[in-house]
Amino acid sequence: MAKYHIINTSTNIVENTVEWDGDTSKWAPLDGFIGVASTECGIGWKYNGGGVGIGTTSGETDKMWIPQIGYGTTI
């Protein structure tokens, strides 16, 4: 089992975190959501879809995760 962040694909915001083996025949995120395995980040963070590590602003496209001050508000 691994830690997966459940991301809303319309906002790229992490909305939940689950323990999951990645087997979509047993369970899968609902339509409009994806699961990304990672030990970094948390609920409310923005997923950049690429890169590595944690950035500080949404302009850092080489970083995978961007912390947010409030839901949908980028620092």
C-alpha positions as CSV (number, residue, x, y, z in Angstrom):
1,M,0.0,0.0,0.0
2,A,1.1,3.5,-0.8
3,K,0.0,7.0,0.0
4,Y,-1.9,8.5,-2.9
5,H,-3.1,12.1,-3.2
6,I,-6.5,12.5,-4.8
7,I,-6.4,15.5,-7.1
8,N,-9.3,17.4,-8.7
9,T,-8.3,17.6,-12.4
10,S,-10.2,20.9,-13.0
11,T,-8.3,22.8,-10.2
12,N,-5.1,20.6,-9.7
13,I,-5.7,20.9,-6.0
14,V,-5.2,17.9,-3.7
15,E,-8.6,17.1,-2.1
16,N,-7.8,13.9,-0.2
17,T,-5.1,11.5,0.7
18,V,-5.6,7.7,0.8
19,E,-3.7,4.4,1.3
20,W,-4.1,2.4,-1.9
21,D,-2.4,-0.3,-3.8
22,G,-3.1,1.4,-7.1
23,D,-5.3,-1.5,-8.3
24,T,-8.1,0.2,-10.2
25,S,-10.1,-3.1,-10.3
26,K,-10.6,-2.8,-6.6
27,W,-11.0,1.0,-6.3
28,A,-10.4,4.2,-8.4
29,P,-10.9,7.9,-7.9
30,L,-14.2,9.3,-9.2
31,D,-14.4,10.9,-12.6
32,G,-12.7,14.3,-12.6
33,F,-10.0,13.1,-10.1
34,I,-6.7,11.3,-10.3
35,G,-4.5,9.6,-7.8
36,V,-0.8,10.4,-7.6
37,A,1.5,8.3,-5.4
38,S,3.7,10.6,-3.3
39,T,5.0,11.0,0.3
40,E,5.2,14.8,-0.2
41,C,2.5,17.4,0.0
42,G,-0.9,17.5,1.6
43,I,-4.6,18.4,1.2
44,G,-5.0,21.8,-0.4
45,W,-1.7,21.8,-2.2
46,K,-1.5,22.4,-6.0
47,Y,-0.3,19.6,-8.3
48,N,1.8,20.9,-11.2
49,G,1.7,17.6,-13.1
50,G,5.4,17.4,-13.6
51,G,8.8,18.2,-12.1
52,V,10.2,17.1,-8.8
53,G,9.9,18.3,-5.3
54,I,8.1,21.2,-3.6
55,G,8.1,24.7,-5.0
56,T,7.1,28.1,-3.5
57,T,5.1,29.7,-6.4
58,S,2.8,28.3,-9.1
59,G,5.3,29.6,-11.7
60,E,7.8,26.9,-10.7
61,T,6.9,24.4,-13.4
62,D,9.9,22.3,-12.5
63,K,8.3,21.5,-9.1
64,M,5.6,18.9,-8.7
65,W,3.9,20.4,-5.6
66,I,3.1,23.9,-4.6
67,P,1.9,24.7,-1.1
68,Q,-1.2,26.9,-0.8
69,I,-2.1,29.5,1.8
70,G,-5.8,28.9,1.4
71,Y,-7.8,26.6,-0.9
72,G,-7.1,27.7,-4.4
73,T,-4.8,30.6,-3.3
74,T,-1.2,30.2,-4.5
75,I,1.7,31.6,-2.5
